Amino acid sequence: MTEFTVWAPDVARVRLHLPGVADHDMRAGPDDWWRVEVPAAGPGTDYAFLLDDDDTPLPDPRSAWQPAGVHGPSRRYDHAAFAWTDQGWPGRQLPGSILYELHVGTFTPEGTFDAAIDRLDHLVDLGVDLIELLPVNAFNGAHNWGYDGVCWFAPHQPYGGPDGLKRLVDAAHAKGLGVILDVVYNHFGPSGAYAPSFAPYLTEQDNSWGRTVNLDGPHSDGVRRYIIDSVLMWLRDYHVDGLRLDAVHAMPDSRAVHVLEQMAVEVEALAAHLGRPLSLIAESDLNDPRLITAREAGGYGLHAQWNDDAHHALHTLLTGERQGYYGDFGSLECLTDVLTGAFFHAGTWSSFRNRSHGRPVDRHATPGHRFVAYLQNHDQIGNRATGDRISAGLSPALLRVGAMLLLTGPFTPMLFMGEEWAASTPWQFFTSHPEPELAAAVATGRRREFAAHGWPPGDVPDPQDPQTFLRSRLDWAELDKPEHREMYDFYRRLIALRKARPDLSDPRLHQVEVRHGDQFLVVRRGGCLVVANLAGRPQRVTLPGVARRVLLTTGEGVTVTRDRVELPAETAAIVAL
């Protein structure tokens, strides 16, 4: 027996549309869910819903499979039919792990889940623990970043659909890699979002990407259930190990229990049932530690949050850029504050916002592993006008210094795909909207946005140009070139050292000691010192102790004599005391 259900509180009539047969009238219950049983409509059956007296077939807001795209019919999918092989998978926790962010469509030339499987051995060799997939839920068109998704329960068909995602997760687990999935619950994409036709999923307010989601208005119980059921589905039915929650600051919720706390409670219950750790990672620009504070201490109980302050502190120090939101960053004092306290803006003045911003982190109570730090990520590359990576304008020597500071810090480090070999391919903003009006509006808006920052319109790639997408695909052949292979080998040795030395992954913020001088920095990590010379000249740095041996350097020519180290220009070293 197959039951079809849909939540539609404000309509008078709902019909189930199946191919080749008369439409079925559905019956509404007191919970505003409409139901009908159709014995013959098993897995693989295409279906849609008709609302009121409109004969336009609409896909299911909770569709698990959209094989014909977001405008086509939904298809019944049986989660129990997939033959998993990861029954012994113990899970992968965030503390001590290294993340690797990738976009399925540009990670390989084929741009599919199955093609990504063929590159998992590379990630195992590199030493990462968790891969973080940019959003994979269904969106209109063949390719974009994934943040225009409209089907919050269905993997994108061109990537490989539901079975393709399961094959990737299953294969990753077989190789000891966990999987984090990026999900977007703060807006629907601009094309193919039919859920708001069924129920008040949206408010009249706008955020940066569209109308905000109804988390606290009338019928918001059903909207919150929609989001949390999506969360639980990815973790339970696709066996993923965690979720990265996009831009939670754009999810206003005035209710006594915030939807993020409700989510954390239900995910904790699911983790207990499954017997493996499940992680929730927030992206937030609020610098509010309440997100990652335990519920027992009055927080929301999320496991981690992205830390843009760590990125900005490293990026500005290495590149010298100071425009826009980089304005307050760029000093060694700033990096010191971040390494010892996670946030730079912690109730302090933000010139970009023209107000004070953030709240201090309790260094003794809050472990650093609750902050995901990065030298590069999809936003910080792709939201530059030309999508240029930091390696495009930084010397290989300084790039290695930045990597060493990141991967020896107290945070959970994350790499962006190709970073480990200093990939020369950009990662640009690309879309494939089939609607001409929407395509033109996106391209015009992109040019206007960067023109306000002084970029000539001709320098900003057209998001709709297929070449913009093709330029953004990784070139794996670069690994055969000596300069890229040398960078990869360095990242691999650095990650291996982090895993071999407990001091280098110690998350206790109050145990991090930093001393800095004229373009040099000394970070004490227990029995290890990380010494970095950012200057374009050699420097002699006095150490707070006697060095026993050099564990790793970013370049040649480093010499140590008792409590002093001689560092060539743009060089860093890890020494054991």
Salt bridges, closest charged atoms under 4 A:
ASP10 OD1 - HIS219 NE2 3.50
ASP23 OD2 - ARG15 NH1 3.91
ASP23 OD1 - HIS17 ND1 2.81
ASP25 OD1 - ARG13 NE 3.47
ASP31 OD2 - ARG35 NH2 3.17
ASP46 OD1 - ARG75 NE 2.65
ASP53 OD1 - ARG13 NH1 3.21
ASP55 OD1 - ARG15 NH2 3.03
ASP86 OD2 - HIS173 ND1 2.85
ASP86 OD2 - HIS239 ND1 2.92
GLU101 OE2 - HIS378 ND1 2.67
ASP114 OD1 - ARG167 NE 2.88
ASP121 OD1 - LYS175 NZ 2.84
ASP125 OD2 - ARG492 NE 3.48
ASP129 OD2 - LYS499 NZ 2.79
ASP148 OD2 - HIS433 NE2 3.75
ASP182 OD2 - ARG244 NH1 3.05
GLU204 OE2 - ARG211 NH2 3.33
ASP221 OD1 - ARG255 NH2 2.77
ASP229 OD2 - ARG62 NH1 3.05
ASP229 OD1 - ARG225 NE 2.87
ASP237 OD2 - HIS79 NE2 3.88
ASP237 OD1 - ARG236 NE 2.99
ASP241 OD2 - HIS173 NE2 2.82
ASP241 OD1 - ARG276 NH1 3.58
ASP246 OD1 - ARG244 NH1 2.91
ASP253 OD2 - ARG224 NH1 2.72
GLU266 OE1 - ARG225 NH2 2.79
GLU268 OE1 - ARG295 NH2 2.72
GLU283 OE1 - ARG244 NH2 3.03
ASP285 OD1 - HIS249 ND1 3.52
ASP288 OD2 - ARG290 NH2 3.10
GLU321 OE1 - HIS315 NE2 3.03
GLU321 OE2 - ARG384 NH2 2.83
ASP328 OD2 - HIS345 NE2 3.23
ASP379 OD1 - HIS378 NE2 3.39
ASP388 OD1 - ARG384 NE 3.08
GLU420 OE2 - HIS122 NE2 2.72
GLU435 OE2 - HIS71 NE2 3.95
GLU478 OE2 - HIS484 NE2 3.85
ASP489 OD1 - ARG485 NH1 3.98
ASP489 OD1 - ARG492 NH2 3.37
ASP506 OD2 - ARG508 NH2 2.71
ASP518 OD2 - ARG537 NH2 2.72
GLU566 OE2 - ARG540 NE 2.58
